[in-house]
Amino acid sequence: MTELTEGLKAPALHLPTDDGGQFDLARAGGPVVVFFYPKADTPGCTVESQDFSALKPDFDKLGVQVIGVSRDPVKKLARFRAKHGLTVLLGSDEAGTVTEAWGVWVQKQLYGRTYMGIERATALVGPDGRLARVWRKVSVKGHATEVLVAATRL
């Protein structure tokens, strides 16, 4: 597990995507926003994905790619995209290798029950492949806009 630390090289990220393709961070060719979310089609994850989708044209103008990552299967991600009209790419980490390598597979607690799950987190990877900015334990409201502002400073 890697601690996401600004300035360090971003961990590897190669995943199947909801559009039937593959996303490889090493071949992205520019800045990338990677947002990790716990589960597709849940309230917070839906709002976050919709917010990033609404700002996708602004990210595109900056040359910044955006990908959301969860452990959901590709087919579920495709349904999630279609149901909510999402425009950002969604990556499937069913095996958990990416979420573990990025340090977002963490112990969580809800109603006194402890379990493992994805911490809502976002990383802005600069064109040099280094972590330009990291957000941990993200609150959804206003987050996508905060990331866009940070991306304008790359």
N, C-alpha and C positions, 0 to 999 in steps of 0.2 A: 504494500500500500504506500502511496506517495502522499505526502502532505502538500497540498496545493499552495505553493509559495510564489509570490510575484517575483519575476526575474528569472526563475528557473525554466528549463526547457519543458514544454508540455509533454505529458505522457502520450504514448501511442494511442491512436483512436482510429480504428478501422472497423466499420459496422455495416451490415445490410440496412437499407432504408425502406421506408414505406412506399416509395415509388418504384420498387423493384431493383434499384441500383445499389451501389456501394459508396460509402463515404470514407475517405482516407485523409486524415489531417495532414499527413506528410506530403500529400499531393494537392492540397487545397490552393496553394499559390497565393495566399494573402491572409489578411486577418480573418479570424473565425470566432464567433460567439458559440460556446457550447453551454447549453443550459440543461441541467439534470433535474428531472422531475420524478416523483414517486410512482405515479400510475396514470395511464391514459384514461380519459373520460371521467375523471373525478373533478369536483368543483374547482379546487385551486389549480390543478394542472391544466384544466380547460381554459381558465381565465389567463394563466400565464402564457399558454401557447397561442391564444387569441391575441394577446397584447403584442407578443413578438411578431405574429403574422401581420397585425395592423401596421407595424413599423417596418416591415420587410422592405418596402420601397425606399425608405430612408437608409436602411443598412446597405441596400443594393447600390445606392448613389455613392456611398463611402467605399464600396468594394469589399464589404464585410459579409461573409457567408454566415448563416445562422442555422444551427442544428440543435434540436432537442433530443435528449437521450433518456430512455427508460429501459426497464427490463421486460417490457411488453413484447409479445411476438409481432413480427412484421405485419401480419394480417390484421391484428387488432389496431396497430398504428394506422394502417390504411383506412380502416373504418372510422377511426378517430378523426383523421384528416378530413374525410368526406363529410362526416356528420356535422363538423363545426366549420367547414370551409377554411381550414388552415392552409397557409401558404409556405410555412417554414418546413424544412426537411426534418424528418423524424427518424432517429436511428434506434435500432433494436439491439440491446445488449442482453439477450436471454441467458447467455452463459455467465454473465456477470464479470467478465474479465476487465472490461473498461471501467465499470463503476468501482470495482475494487482497486484497480491501478490508479484511478483518479482520487481515491480516498473518500468517495461519497457513499459507499456502502457502510453504514454505521448502525450502531445499536440505538434503537429508539424506544420510547415508552409512551403508551397511550392507555389511560384508564387503569394504571397500575400494572399493565402487561408490558413486558419487555420483548422486543423482537428486532430483527435486522431489516433494514430498509434503506432506500435512497434518501439521502439528505438533499433537500432542495438547494442547489448551488449552481453558480454560473461562473464561467471563466472566459475572459477575453484573451484570445491568443493573438499575439502580434504577428506581423508578416515574417518575423525572424524565427517563429516557432516557439517563442518564449511567452510565459504567462504575463501579460501586461497588467491584468487586473483580475482579482478573485473575489467573489461574493459567496459567503457561507451562510447557511440558515436563512435563506432568502424569504422576505415577505413579498408576496406577489404584487400588491398594489404599488404602482409606479416603478416597479423594478425594470421593466423593459426600456422605459424612457431613460432611467439612470444608466443602463448599459449603453444605450445609443449615445448619450452625452459623453461617456467615457471613450467610445469608439471614435468620436470626432477628434479626440486628442491624440490619436495614434500618429 
